[in-house]
Amino acid sequence: MKYTLIIIAIICCSCTKMEIATNSLLVADWSQTRQFPDNNIEEKNIILGKYPSKEHINYYFAGCLLTNTILHRTLPDKYLDYYQKGLIIVQVGAISNNYSLGVRVKF
């Protein structure tokens, strides 16, 4: 997890501000979700399942970051704007919900 931000920074050398924002939100959610197994918190993401392992969480969010980066480079501007705003809304909701459960962002 320590090196995740460094890897993102390297990948995002040519990133837009919105790509950096969405990747940052994904990393914050990742940080919070990694704490779920230790605190026996049930995950609401159906892809991860109710009680995912940290390994499964890591693979999921690494895939999300990769997919986000690819979509930012391939989606036409017309659709990219909708994608970015939608992702921000979903991630802010997830991070806020996690925070309400007492889960903070830790690196």
Order of alpha helices (4+ residues) and beta strands (2+ residues): alpha-alpha-alpha-alpha-alpha
